[in-house]
């Protein structure tokens, strides 16, 4: 009984939408007896893709050199127009890129650059033309860029677009709270809350790319909690956060998440001990203990992560 083959245009569409990765698409083609090098002729080849990236880097360097030389002589309106046109060109370029694995990656990079350029245009608008205060400019820039990132992520469910959206949302929360409320710890709470919400959505499967979402959310949780460590409550939050990240990494057997938690521990624990127990030898002793525990947990997680089939295939 013959099996139904998955058409290659459908595989390319799945890759473009972020349902599967390019490597997974190649694996499916291999199982179907299709040479992945023979498909996707509508997309640029690897050489053209590399050439496109090189051209983009050269354009960026040239733009920075020109800006450093002539930027001060330009009027605010001219600056806004230049950056806005750059954002529009990048958006259009990403829209007309052919579908396929290579095209999906090119679109991701172009739309990432477009989001950065759009954020720059909003910053110029707020500071040079509207004469807003610094915090207000930050709110305008981050919120506007996040809205664009959300639109682009809906249109192109790629990892890069999701990463930009997550970072933009966390930055918007932190900057907005800093603008509305006083207190050094409150912006960190905003970043932490957005990261926690994103982690919950990812864990329930409501957004794609679960592992990427959990990893970036873990970084946001740790960074947000570190921003609150000027208070005792913030220190408690930071310690609880890094402990939760490590526990989650062990439960779901995710070594990347475990590495993020380990780095967070090395950043948070010394600050906590120094704040609560200054001028003692507790810091090196605690770091030694934590290091031993992390090594043990990593070895345990690595052994648990081996599948039975993998052990039997030796």
Buried (B, 14 or more C-beta within 10 A) or exposed (E): EEEEEBEBEEBBBBBBBBBEBBEEBBEBBEEBEBEBEEBBEEBBEEEEBEEBEEEBEEEEEEBEEEBEEEEEEEEBEEBBBBBBEBBBBBBEBBEEBBBBBBBBBBBBBBBBBBBBBBBBBBBBBBBBEEEBEEEBBBBBBBBBBBBBBBBBBEBBBBBBBBBBBBBBBBBBBBBBBBBEEEEEBBBBBBBBBBBBEBBEBBBEEEBBBBEBBBBBBBBBBBBBBBBBBBBEEBBBBBBEBBBBBBEBBBEBBBEEBBBBBBBBBBBBBBBBBEBEEEEEEBBEEBBEEBEEEBEEBBEEBEEEEEEEEEEEEE
